[in-house]
Amino acid sequence: MTSSETGKLYYRKLTRFEMARIVGARALQLAYGAPPLIDVSTLPVKDPVAIAIAELIRGLLPMSIKRRGVDGSVELVSVNKLLTDDNKRYLESILNSWGQGRRL
């Protein structure tokens, strides 16, 4: 897909590298005392990474991704706009491997 075909610079889903960066950044914020955007009393584990993944799955993170085009142009895209069902299944599989999935 080229930018001339769609008028947009971005690929329409989050890459695994972007997901890792988003979850890591949000987990760091939580570890330093930022208030969670979800009710953590319903979560089985209070780990900042698990909370960050749960927030991302629910589409609550007010973050943007900066995507650069081959021509040097830049576009800011909301994380929620890029989050697909495939991304959500991937994140849920991570929580399942930790024994926390499907409890969200």
Residue, then its C-alpha position, 0 to 999 in steps of 0.5 A: m500500500t502506498s501513500s498515493e493509493t490511500g492519501k495516508l502514510y500509515y499502515r493500518k495496524l500496529t506493529r509488534f514493535e509499536m505495541a511493545r513501545i506503547v505497553g512499555a511506556r505506559a507500564l513505566q508511567l504506571a510504575y511511577g505512579a500515574p493513575p490507571l485508566i481502568d478499574v484495577s480491582t477487577l484484575p487478578v494481578k496488579d502488575p504495571v505491564a498487565i494493566a498497560i496491556a489491558e488498557l491497550i486492549r480496551g482502547l483507552l490509551p490517549m497516545s499517538i504514533k508518529r509515522r514517517g513517509v518515504d518522502g519525509s512527511v510525518e503523520l500522527v496517528s492515534v493508537n486506537k485508530l491502529l488497534t485491530d482485532d488481530n492486535k487484540r488477539y495477540l495481546e490477549s494471547i500474551l495475557n493468556s500465557w501469563g495465566q490472566g487472559r479472558r479475565l479482562 
